[in-house]
Amino acid sequence: MTENINKEKKYKTIIAILLVIIALLLIWLIIEKSRIHTIYMEKDATVAHSTELQFELDSLLKEHNKIKSEYGELSYQLSEKDSIILANAGEIQKLIASQGDYRRTKKKLELLRNITQGYVSQLDSLYKVNQELTDENYKIKKEIGKERKINTELSKDKDALTEKVNVASQLKAYNIKSSTVKLRSSGSKEVETDKAKRIERVNICFTLSENKIAGSGKKTIYIRIARPDNVIVSEGKEDVYMFEYQGQKIQYSMKKEINYENKAQEICLSWNKKDPKTPAMVGKYNVAIFVDGYEIGQTQFELK
């Protein structure tokens, strides 16, 4: 009887111990479950924070790149500021990737936002300054254009006036006469002839016009006689037998220096054939008279 009582007490003790153990296990299970739940909650919160921070960072960088694109080359003037922004963005990206302290990352994002806002403000200021300079430059170019137009018109007027003066100051040859002669009495007497085989001399006479505008003083008269084959009758082809006309050197047949006093003047020049025995070329000869770089008259004669 006593033994049964002892066994019953022993069983009760074991059951009590087991109940305590079960209670302790239940308490531990509840605590562990709560801890795991807390860990999951914290993990979810960390992921949510990282997602939030990443979204903010991406939005800032997207807006920054958009602004750079809109301002174009102007943004290159703030390249140092841009480098600071990119360096801060890189540091924040590392914190997000390593799931760093949320508050610290959040503060850095706020700092980066302030930097980008300052960047935008500086770009706006540069744009305004650049726009003012562009407007000023446009005004200056417009004024320069007006001045150039005025100068061009004045230059045209000056050129036109100069041309008028040049035309007005040009001398003229009128009453131009050409005579072809044969010499008699040892050259002291001239007999007119139009025969190519008899001609020995060509005389060109004309009146040089009066002109009060033309410059007075020594002038050289040049006469060119062109044969029917357009070859110029001349003493030679060397430079000494040439003169300047319209930027080129051309041959002359004869020349004469005169002293011009702005009054009408009678001028005569003669060309003596080199070989009297050789007949001249048959046909029309063209005569041109030049002075001061201008052609002032023309005439013709014909040999048969």
Number of C-alpha atoms within 10 A of each C-alpha: 6 7 8 9 10 11 12 12 12 12 12 12 12 12 12 12 12 12 12 12 12 12 12 12 12 12 12 12 12 12 12 12 12 12 12 12 12 12 12 12 12 12 12 12 12 17 14 12 19 22 13 14 20 17 12 16 21 14 12 19 18 12 13 20 12 12 16 19 12 11 15 10 10 16 20 12 12 15 11 9 17 18 11 14 20 14 13 15 19 13 13 23 18 12 18 23 11 10 14 14 13 15 10 12 21 18 12 17 20 13 14 22 18 12 17 21 14 13 20 17 12 16 19 14 12 17 15 12 12 13 12 12 12 12 12 12 12 12 12 12 12 12 12 12 12 12 12 13 12 12 12 12 12 12 13 12 12 12 12 12 12 12 12 12 13 13 12 13 15 20 25 19 22 15 13 18 15 19 19 23 20 19 16 10 7 7 9 7 10 16 13 15 17 16 18 17 17 20 24 26 20 19 14 19 18 19 16 23 18 18 18 13 13 18 15 13 10 11 14 15 20 22 25 20 25 19 18 15 11 11 11 20 18 17 14 13 12 9 10 10 16 18 16 12 15 8 8 8 12 15 24 25 20 19 19 13 10 13 11 18 15 17 12 15 15 13 15 13 16 18 19 12 15 10 9 15 11 13 14 18 16 16 13 16 20 16 20 17 23 22 20 16 15 15 17 18 19 16 15 15 16 18 18 13
